[in-house]
Amino acid sequence: MASEARLYTFSEETKTHLRKFRLGTSRASQPQAVIYLIDKQTKEIRQDEDERVYTSLDELADDLPDHSPRFVLLSYPLTLPSGRLSVPYVMLYYLPTTCNSEMRMLYAGAKELMRNTSEVTRIIDLESAEELEEIPEKLAA
């Protein structure tokens, strides 16, 4: 992780947002997601320009780019078979098959740093926005 920490950066504002999002969604009653990207020039990992918090997987799917990877932090409340409410906090590693190798390498290098900085419990790899439909089943498993 030391080499990744030297290559990629997080602003203090981004670190604060990551912390607030994680803590603020731990008792969420509806799904909440934010999209993060890597600035190609500065290697800064930051939230997408519109800084939107998505409450629907369909809306999230509509805004994911077709040819560029993204990190998506997702808090998804679900009821377990025991009747207990669970709110898993995961990172979706969105890596479309159509993105170029330079972008693949850029995001692959930052994957573990993003995981550790955002303090997610699990990473789910996605190759297309359509795979978002399977997220509830993957989280329940």
N, C-alpha and C positions, 0 to 999 in steps of 0.2 A: 504494500500500500504506500510505502514511502515514495516510490518513484511516481505513482499516480498523483500523489498529493503535490508534487513539485510541478507536474505538467498541467493539471487541471486546477481551477480555482473556484471558490464560492465567495461571493461578497458577504459581508456581515448581514446585510439586509436579507439575502437569500437564506443564510443559516438561521436567522431569526424566524423567517417565514416557514421554513421546514419544521422547526421546533413547534411553532404555534399551530401549524396544520396538524401535526401528529397528535398533539395534546387536545386540540379542539375537536377532532373527529373521533376520539376514542369512545364517545357515547352517542355517536350520530344515529339518527333514526332513518336517514336516507343515505344512499351512496354519495360520496364526495370524492372528486378526483381533480388533480391539477397536472398540467403538462409541463415538463422541463425539457430544455434543449441545451446543446453545447454550442456556444458561439465559435465558429470555425477559426476565426482570426485570433481571438484572445484566449480560447480554450476555457472560458468561463462557463460554468454550469449555472443556468438561471431559469426562472419561470418563463413560459411563453409570453409573448408581447401583451396579449389582452389580459393576462393575470386572472383568468376566469376560473371559478370553481364549478365544476360540472356536477350535476345531481342526477344525470341519466347516462347510462352507457351508450344509448343511441346518439345523444348529442356529442359525447366524447368521440365516438366512431366517426361522426361527420367532420370533426375538426382535426383528426389525425392526418398528416400528409401522406400521399401515396408513395413517395419515393425518398423519404427521409426518416431516419430513426428518431425515437423520442423515449424519454423516461416518463412514466405516468405513475404518480402516487395515488393509491386508491384505498379508501376506507369504505368497506362494504358490509353493512349490517345484515345479518341473517340469523334465522332461528334454527338452532340445532335440533336433531331428532329428540333430544332430551327435553326440549321446550325452552332451553336456556338461550338468551340472546348473546350472540358473539359478533364482534366488530373487527374482523381481521384487517390489518394495515399492511398492504403489500405494494410492491413496485412491479408495474408492467413494463417489461423491456420490449418495446415495440421496434422490431427490426424487419421492415418489409423486404421481401425477396428482390424487389426491383431497385433497391438503393445501391449506390456505387461502393466499391471496396474501400475507398478513402473514408467515407462516412461510417461504414461498418467497423473499421479499425478504430476510428475516433471514439465511437460509443462503446465498443467492446473494452477499450482501455479504461473507460471511466465507470464501467458497470459496478464493480465492487466498491469503489470510492463513493458512488451515489448511494449504494445500498447501506454502507456504514454511516454515512453522513445523515441520511434520512431516517435511519434506525428502523427500517421495515423488517418484518418477520420472515418474509418470503419474496422470491422473485418469480414471476410468471412470464415466460417468453411468448411473444405473439409475432406472427409473420404477416397478419392482415387485420384490418379493423373488424372484419366479420367475426374473427375469433373472440371478440368481446362478448358475444352472445353466450359463450361457454364459461365465462368467468364465475357466475353463481355456482355451477356444478363443480368447478375446480376448487373453489373456496370451501365448499361443503364437504369435499372429499378428505 
